[in-house]
């Protein structure tokens, strides 16, 4: 990440190089410096006689930077740095951009120069930065405008020129020492977050998923239960919980082996995932051969209907595809508890009520459904 320390280092580098070049100003002669347009060196006139007090020059409406040693220095520095960097004026118009910056915007540098950079931002980021610049430009104290402007790093989404979206983080700061006339420039430093986000999402998925069944794991269940509990209490909505235990699973493992036992759990998990009534509901592996289903904004009748559907479909499971006899069957016992109008004081109490109902279901013969009173 391009930190404030790195930005300070960049400013120091620019200042040192500028002081060095300004030391030649004592001599009343012109010198030859590279004439760069955007990020390209003009082929035939790569070196041009330029006096230190030369006036602005332009080419096809784009900024030619040989007229200002500070600007020339800045361009050389940002081109060499392995960060995606662009420079804009107070109107938000791109004045310079290095190759990595152009790559993130998805267009050649020559196409980006002269464009308003916020046109490449997805809403609401576009509105945010336009408002930010509007506020900055309307500030009455010029000194404060320069010293106080330092925004980010902040995650943004770029509408690239090739119509694809790109997630990036952006730091935007004013460079008061870099001026065209009296107008300060702003430097933006970006980092592509696409790979980072993909890796983060993958790790997050792994951290919240039971590896064997593909359902949510205990950690994800705990988080989801707390979130749904808060919603239930704050909005006075019902919340139902079903705890499911596989009947005689130890006997199944002993008879058919742990590999087939794992396949049995996978089949049950698939049933649970398929019977969920909405995207807000969750099925999770609670531990061992126990599963749990969270049913937000569902009443006891809905929960009982879901439980009966689970019971029916698990009773119908076939295991011939994994080489077991056709008569091999499995069943589950289920306990249901529902929070309604403050019936339970905590989410833990709700879990305990469902667990007690499950115990009653198993005690009365298994393959049963019991509703907590």
N, C-alpha and C positions, 0 to 999 in steps of 0.2 A: 504494500500500500504506500502511496505517496504521502508521507506524513508532513506535518508542519516543519519538522527538522530538515527534511529533504527539500522543502520549498525554500527554507531559509538558505540552505546550501546552494540552491540554484541561484537565488538572488545574489549571494556573495560571489559566486563564480562570474555572473554577469558584470557585477561592479568591478571586480578585479580586471577582467578583460577590457572593460570600457576605460578604466583608468590608464591601462597600458596603451591603448590606442590613442587616447587623448594626449598622451605625452608627446606624440608626434606633431601635435597642433602648433608647437613652437616654431616649426619650420614653415616658411611661406611658400609652400608648394603643394601640389596635388599628389595624391598617392593612388596606387592601383589596389582596389579591393574587389573581391568577387561581387559581381552584380547578380543577385539571385531574384528570381521571380517565382513566387510560391516556394516549392521545394526543388526547383530545377535551376541549373546554371545555364545562362544563355550561351549557346555554343560559340558564336562568332565573336561576341564581345564579352567573354567571360571576365575580362579585366578591363575596367574603364577608369579613366582619370576622373576622380571625384574629390572636390575640395571639402574640407570639414564643414564649411558653412553652405554646402550645396542645398538647393531648394528641392521640394518634393518632385518626384518624377513618377509617371504612371505608364502602364502598358496595357492596352485593351481594358481600361477601367479598373485594373487590379493594381494593388500597391506594389511599387518597386522599392526595395528597401536599401538601395545603395546610398540614399540621401541622409541616412541617420545611422551613425556608428553604433548607437545603443540598440536600435532595432535590428541592424545587421548582426550584431553580437547575439542578441536574443534568438534570432532565427537560426544561427549556426549552432547555438547551444541546444535548442529544443529538437533540432533535426538529429543531433548526435545522441540525445538521451533515449534510452530504451523504455520510454513511457509514452502513452497516447496523450499528446498535448495539442491544444489549440489556443489561439489568442484572439480575443474579440475586443471591439471597442465598446463605448458606453451605450451604443444603440443595439448592441448584440450582434453586430455584423462580424463574420469571421474574417480576420486579417491575415492570420498565418495558421498553418496546421501541418504537423509533421506526418510522415508516412503511416505511423501506427494510429494516429488520430483519424486520418482519412479512412483507414481500414475499418475502424469501428463505426464510422458514419456510413460506410458502404458505398463510397463514391471517390473518384479521383480528386486530388487536392485542388486542381484547377477548377473543378466544378463547384467545390465547396467555398472557395474564396469569394467573398462578396455576398454570401448567403447569410440569412439570419439563423443563428444556430438553434434557436428555440423552435424553429419550424421542424426540426428533426426529433423533437421530444413528444412523447405520448402524453395526452392529458391524464392526470391533472398536473404533471410536472411542467408542462408548457406554461400553464396559467401561473403556477407558483413562481417560476423564474422570471416571467414577464412582469409580474407584480413586484418581485424583488428589485429588478432593475428600474422599474418605474419609481419605486420608493427611493432608491438610491439617487436617481437623477433629480428628484425633487427636493433632496436634502439642501438646506440653506447653508450649512457650514461645509465649505469645500474641503477643509483639512480633515474634518471628521469623516466625510465621505470616503476619502482615500484610506484613512487609517483603520476604519471600522469594518470595511468590507472583507469578510473572510467567511465563506459559506461551504459547509461540508466537512468531511466526506458524507455524501448522501447517495442512496441507491436510486437510480433512475431507469427508465425504459426508453430506448432510442428507437424511433421509427426510421430504420435505415433506408437509404436511397433505393435499395433493391426490394423494398416492401417487406423485409423481414424485421422482426423485433429482436433487440439485444438488450440484456440486462447489464448495467454497468454501475460503478460508483464514481461519483464526480466530486472533486474539490475545486472550488472557484475562488480566486483571490485577485485583489487589485495589485498591479505593479506600478506604483506611483512614479517610479523613476523612469519608466518607459513611456514616453509621450510622443504623440504626433501633434505638434502645436501645443495646445493646452489640454488635450484630451488624454486621459489615462487609458491604459490597456488592462485587460483582465486575462489571466491565464487559467485555463481549465485543464485539469489532469484527470484522466479517466482510466479505469481498469475494467477489463471484460470479466463479468461475473458468471458467464454462461457455464464454464466448466466447474467453477466453485459451487454454483447453485445446484448443478446436477449432482455433484459429489455430496453436497450437504443433504439434498433430498433423498439420495440413496441411503446415506448413513441414518437419516431420520427414519426412513422406512424400515431399515433393518433393526433399529433400536426399538421400534414400536410393533414389530411383527413377530409372531411365533414361527420359528423356522420350520417346524414339522407340518403345521396345518395351514399356514398362510393367513390365519386370523390375527386379530389384534392380540398382543401379549398382555400379561398382568399389569405391566407398567402403563401401557396405553389405556387399559380398562380403568385403572385408578384415576388417571387424568380425566378421561371422558366422564366417569361417574361424578367426579367433583364438579365438572363444568355443567353437566346436565342437572345436577342437584341445585346448583346456584340458580340456573334458569328456572327450575321448577319453583323454588321458593320466591324468587323475585317477581315472577309473572303469574304465580298461583296456577301452575299447570301440573297435571298429573305426571308421574314418572313411575314406570313399572320395571321390575327386574325379574328375570327368570334364571335360576341356577339349575344346571343340568348335569347329571352324573350318570355315567355309563354303567348299566347293571352287570354285575358279575364279570367285570373286565379282567380281573386277575385270572379267573378261570379261562377266559378267552386267550389271554397271553400264554398261560401254562399249556393249553391244549394246542394252539396253532403257532406259537412262537412270537417273539417281540417284533419281528419284521412285519408279520401280518397284523399284529396289534397296532403298529404305527399306521398301517394302511387302513385299518378300521377307523382310527381316529381321523384320518384324512377324509374318509367318506362322510363321517358325521359332520365334520367342519364344513364340507361342501353343502350339506343339507342346511345347516344353520345360515350360511352366507346367502343361500337362495331364498329363504323364507322371510328375510328381513323386510318389513313393510315400507321402509323409506330409507333414504340416504343418511338420515339423522340417527337411525338405529345402528347398534353395533353388536357384533358377535365376537367374543374373545375366548381364548383358552385360559381358564382360571388357574389350572394346575393339574398335572397328571391327566386323569380321564374326566375332569370337570370342565364345564364350559359355562359361560354366562352370556345373557342377552340383555342389552339395555334398550328400553322402549320409551323414548321421550314423548311427552304429550299423548300418552296412550292410557286408556282406562282399563280396569280389570277385565272387562269382557274381551277387549282386543288382545290383551296379554294371554288370556285363556285360549282364544282362537289360535294364536300363534303357537302356543305350547301344544295344542292338539295336532296342529299341522306338522310340527316337529316330530311328535310321537308317531303319527301315521307314516311319515316318510322314512323314518329310521327303522320302523318295523318292517318296511318293504325293501330294505337294502338287500342286495345280493352280493355274495362274495365269490361267486364262481369265477369271476374274471381274475382273481388272484389265486385260483387253484384250490379253493375250499369247497366242501360239499354243498350241494344245493340247499340242504336243510339247515345250513348255518344261519342263525338269526341273532339279532342284537336288539336290545331295548334300552331305554333311558328312563330315569325318574327325574321329575322336575318340581321345583318349588318356586312359587310366585309371591312377590310382595309388591305393593303399590303405595307410593306416597301421594296422599291427597289431603290438601288443606292442613298441613302440619301434623300429620299422623305420626311421623317419625322425626326425631329431633336432629339426627345426623345421617349422612350417607352410610356410615358404618352400621347404624341401627337398621337401615333398610336392608343391607346385605345380611345381617344376622337374622332378620325376619324371613327372608327368602331361604336362607340356609336351614332354619328351623322347619319351614314348610317342606323343604327337600327331605329332611330327616323323616318327617311324618310320611311322606310319599314312599320312601324306601321301607319304612317299618310296616306299612300296610300291604306289602306284597310286591313292590317294585313295578316298573312299567306303569307308574301312576303319576298324576298331576295333583298337587296340593296347593291351595290358595291360602296365604296367610290371612288371618282374620283382622 
